[in-house]
Amino acid sequence: METFEQKKYFSPNLVLINTCAVTSKAEKESRKAVLYFKKRYPTAKIVVLGCAADFITNADLVIKNKDKENLPRIIFEKFPNLASTLINNKQLTINNQMFSSGRALLKIQDGCNNFCAYCIVPFLRGKPKSISQKEIICKINKLVNLGIKEITLCGINLGLYRPGVINLLKKILSQTSVERIALSSVEPNIVTKEFADLFLKESRLVKYFHLALQSGSPKVLKEMGRKTDLKKLSKILRFIKLKCPEFTFRADILVGFPTESEENFQETLDFIKKNKISFVHSFPFSVRPETKAEGFIKSSKWQDLPYRIKKERIKKIKDLVKKIQEEEAQTLIGRTLPCLIIRKVSTFWEAIANNSWPVKIRIMNNEQRTMGIKGKIMPVKIIGFKDSYLLGEITSFPT
């Protein structure tokens, strides 16, 4: 929450808005964000980048995806007076305070050539491109020197990273000292037995997957143009859970694809329940320009489902996931999990466990002892569960 002083005196010179075009709602929200910040900070330069940048015309500067790597140069060429202003105000200084949460994102891949029937991303991001392993290792070591404890490897489709994610993870484990390594999103096709064994064996690898699942129906996945083998995936997920009960599964689910019947949707619910997926990002299908789905809907081969049905199905997923969360949380109570301490909020600390569960840690009479724990990984005993958060207490403090 902003204080009165911040509202009165804070006025940025530059606002960067990273947009999304995966759904029509995301695109609409991106446009609203531009209007909001133009009104809130009328003297600031509004710069738009990201996938929805192509659809936005009312910003001071639009930077397309192919030019994002040259973002500072483009901005300062467009607004030459801005560079001296920022430097004079020391707003470009990079220091450890930027990374005080102990976490950092590292982009290792961009682009996609899968052209799933619903997805506009390949048209906006272009062909797959991978960052070299040497460059990734170098960047991670620099971040570690700045105090980073957790690195999350990001990409549009990590399954297209070359020479392969497993190969890269092994290099990171052997050539860096970063304490925790995560993946932003996992394509089901890379969840092999070898992939699972690596995550089970290596303590520095997180104990969760965020699956780009989209559906639990073989028929719908086929019509989406996705090649996920649900039986194979389910078998590996059950194997992981058997070997490591605290391992957590997250998933993206696209709800209301034009060919998704009630029976197909039930298959998705069954997959979520069977594989104990504890966190789901569910979003409704929306028609995206140039996609196969758009063509089929225009030709009346497919029909877009009413929003009411999509909304009802999203609620059913949320209700199911809430039950799974409650069940999974009970299995974690009494365990001690390594948690990265993120920030202090009122009378507790927020943290992220190595299996991705959010944790609230009581401070009580330990406020003095907890002063230096932000950005550190510490053992936390799980003592309860409330509102999708695990409740915990720190079992030992640094001396």
Beta strands, then each sheet from edge to edge (+ up, - down):
strand 1: 14-19
strand 2: 45-50
strand 3: 61-62
strand 4: 103-107
strand 5: 109-110
strand 6: 129-130
strand 7: 150-154
strand 8: 180-183
strand 9: 208-214
strand 10: 248-255
strand 11: 277-284
strand 12: 336-345
strand 13: 348-353
strand 14: 358-362
strand 15: 377-386
strand 16: 389-394
sheet 1: 1+ 2+ 3+
sheet 2: 4+ 7+ 8+
sheet 3: 5+ 6-
sheet 4: 9+ 10+ 11+
sheet 5: 12+ 13- 14+ 16+ 15- 12+
end
